[in-house]
Amino acid sequence: MTSLKQHLGAAFSLDGRVVLVTGATGGFGRALSLACARAGATVVLCGRNGKKLDRVYDEIEAAGGPRPAIATLDLATATAVDYDALARTIDAEFGRLDGLVHAAALLGDRTPLEQYDVPTWCRVLHVNLTVPFILTQVLLPSLRKSTDAAVVFVSSGVVHNPRPFWGAYAVAKTGLASVRELWAQELERAGRPRFYSVNPGRMRTPMRAAAYPGEDPATVPAPESVCGPFLYLLSAAGGATAGGYFDAQ
Ligand SMILES: NC(=O)c1ccc[n+]([C@@H]2O[C@H](COP(=O)([O-])OP(=O)(O)OC[C@H]3O[C@@H](n4cnc5c(N)ncnc54)[C@H](OP(=O)(O)O)[C@@H]3O)[C@@H](O)[C@H]2O)c1
């Protein structure tokens, strides 16, 4: 597995790029959205909670970044109508999409498979695995209109280090790495977009706190410190790195 940690502290320009981030209100998605805007990107903030989205929007505006856009979408319940509307809006507003980061995810239950709640299993697989596939598919026409688009699937250490009790989350993240591989094999040879899976590693976020309630958050890196490799892949400089699976830390 290749590490991108040499880019952890680096700054890359995303000037003029349009980047959609799912989970933009989450610990990592918010940090990455702010970092993308700071790097010059117009960020499409995708999330399910209007108030939280407004807060990230305001933070970007207050920091003087390009005016972001908001895409309110509950990924557990969105239908084809919602996805088509999003794709149409992106195309009408921007005429292309230069970056797509699938950061939204659900942790689900941390229980043995024997006791795993089946409706929770289905919801986690849907939000964490099926939705990134759907969003990539519906946004592909806009991604193709970019001269240098990058799609980043946010992965997890459980893919290459499976552990008991991670249930649907581990299965979804493992499947997501396969989804990336298939997109890349089917489309990358045509030159674009670039498809990456990136394991961000440990980050001090609500998901981490839920997964490790006994852990001292002060010992876990802030999500802001992990954004560099993602900015790199979304930038023109990232074009030097072919699609694949990477560790951010
Ligand atoms: N934190 C870590 O240590 C760590 C390690 C490895 C990988 N990751 C990965 O990093 C990514 C970001 O995770 P995080 O740690 O930042 O977790 P987080 O703070 O819990 O953020 C998860 C995001 O997903 C959104 N989301 C969940 N269900 C949704 C739905 N039905 N519709 C729309 N959005 C939904 C949440 O929305 P709300 O804000 O509305 O709740 C939130 O914005 C995830 O893909 C995670 O698997 C995290």
Ligand as a Chemical Component Dictionary entry (heavy atoms), coordinates in Angstrom:
data_LIG
# 
_chem_comp.id                   LIG 
_chem_comp.type                 NON-POLYMER 
_chem_comp.pdbx_formal_charge   0 
_chem_comp.three_letter_code    LIG 
# 
loop_
_chem_comp_atom.comp_id 
_chem_comp_atom.atom_id 
_chem_comp_atom.alt_atom_id 
_chem_comp_atom.type_symbol 
_chem_comp_atom.charge 
_chem_comp_atom.model_Cartn_x 
_chem_comp_atom.model_Cartn_y 
_chem_comp_atom.model_Cartn_z 
_chem_comp_atom.pdbx_ordinal 
LIG N1  N1  N 0  -12.578 9.172  12.002 1  
LIG C1  C1  C 0  -11.746 8.205  11.704 2  
LIG O1  O1  O 0  -10.854 7.848  12.504 3  
LIG C2  C2  C 0  -11.836 7.508  10.374 4  
LIG C3  C3  C 0  -10.895 6.502  10.076 5  
LIG C4  C4  C 0  -10.960 5.874  8.840  6  
LIG C5  C5  C 0  -11.923 6.250  7.918  7  
LIG N2  N2  N 1  -12.840 7.235  8.235  8  
LIG C6  C6  C 0  -13.794 7.606  7.203  9  
LIG O2  O2  O 0  -13.754 9.024  7.054  10 
LIG C7  C7  C 0  -15.010 9.482  6.540  11 
LIG C8  C8  C 0  -15.511 10.635 7.395  12 
LIG O3  O3  O 0  -15.822 10.112 8.674  13 
LIG P1  P1  P 0  -15.773 10.995 10.003 14 
LIG O4  O4  O 0  -14.824 10.340 10.910 15 
LIG O5  O5  O -1 -15.638 12.421 9.651  16 
LIG O6  O6  O 0  -17.225 10.688 10.578 17 
LIG P2  P2  P 0  -18.435 11.658 10.980 18 
LIG O7  O7  O 0  -17.915 12.859 11.685 19 
LIG O8  O8  O 0  -19.402 10.770 11.660 20 
LIG O9  O9  O 0  -19.005 12.105 9.559  21 
LIG C9  C9  C 0  -19.812 11.267 8.791  22 
LIG C10 C10 C 0  -20.595 12.118 7.841  23 
LIG O10 O10 O 0  -21.470 11.269 7.082  24 
LIG C11 C11 C 0  -22.739 11.904 7.053  25 
LIG N3  N3  N 0  -23.845 10.983 6.876  26 
LIG C12 C12 C 0  -24.130 9.872  7.574  27 
LIG N4  N4  N 0  -25.312 9.360  7.165  28 
LIG C13 C13 C 0  -25.768 10.184 6.184  29 
LIG C14 C14 C 0  -26.927 10.215 5.385  30 
LIG N5  N5  N 0  -27.897 9.292  5.521  31 
LIG N6  N6  N 0  -27.086 11.203 4.479  32 
LIG C15 C15 C 0  -26.134 12.155 4.354  33 
LIG N7  N7  N 0  -25.019 12.193 5.087  34 
LIG C16 C16 C 0  -24.844 11.224 6.001  35 
LIG C17 C17 C 0  -22.854 12.589 8.418  36 
LIG O11 O11 O 0  -23.890 13.561 8.374  37 
LIG P3  P3  P 0  -24.362 14.370 9.694  38 
LIG O12 O12 O 0  -23.322 15.416 9.918  39 
LIG O13 O13 O 0  -25.688 14.909 9.306  40 
LIG O14 O14 O 0  -24.420 13.354 10.804 41 
LIG C18 C18 C 0  -21.473 13.164 8.547  42 
LIG O15 O15 O 0  -21.384 14.382 7.855  43 
LIG C19 C19 C 0  -15.933 8.275  6.550  44 
LIG O16 O16 O 0  -15.994 7.725  5.253  45 
LIG C20 C20 C 0  -15.246 7.299  7.498  46 
LIG O17 O17 O 0  -15.584 5.978  7.216  47 
LIG C21 C21 C 0  -12.813 7.854  9.433  48 
# 
loop_
_chem_comp_bond.comp_id 
_chem_comp_bond.atom_id_1 
_chem_comp_bond.atom_id_2 
_chem_comp_bond.value_order 
_chem_comp_bond.pdbx_ordinal 
LIG N1  C1  SING 1  
LIG C1  O1  DOUB 2  
LIG C1  C2  SING 3  
LIG C2  C3  SING 4  
LIG C2  C21 DOUB 5  
LIG C3  C4  DOUB 6  
LIG C4  C5  SING 7  
LIG C5  N2  DOUB 8  
LIG N2  C6  SING 9  
LIG N2  C21 SING 10 
LIG C6  O2  SING 11 
LIG C6  C20 SING 12 
LIG O2  C7  SING 13 
LIG C7  C8  SING 14 
LIG C7  C19 SING 15 
LIG C8  O3  SING 16 
LIG O3  P1  SING 17 
LIG P1  O4  DOUB 18 
LIG P1  O5  SING 19 
LIG P1  O6  SING 20 
LIG O6  P2  SING 21 
LIG P2  O7  DOUB 22 
LIG P2  O8  SING 23 
LIG P2  O9  SING 24 
LIG O9  C9  SING 25 
LIG C9  C10 SING 26 
LIG C10 O10 SING 27 
LIG C10 C18 SING 28 
LIG O10 C11 SING 29 
LIG C11 N3  SING 30 
LIG C11 C17 SING 31 
LIG N3  C12 SING 32 
LIG N3  C16 SING 33 
LIG C12 N4  DOUB 34 
LIG N4  C13 SING 35 
LIG C13 C14 SING 36 
LIG C13 C16 DOUB 37 
LIG C14 N5  SING 38 
LIG C14 N6  DOUB 39 
LIG N6  C15 SING 40 
LIG C15 N7  DOUB 41 
LIG N7  C16 SING 42 
LIG C17 O11 SING 43 
LIG C17 C18 SING 44 
LIG O11 P3  SING 45 
LIG P3  O12 DOUB 46 
LIG P3  O13 SING 47 
LIG P3  O14 SING 48 
LIG C18 O15 SING 49 
LIG C19 O16 SING 50 
LIG C19 C20 SING 51 
LIG C20 O17 SING 52 
# 
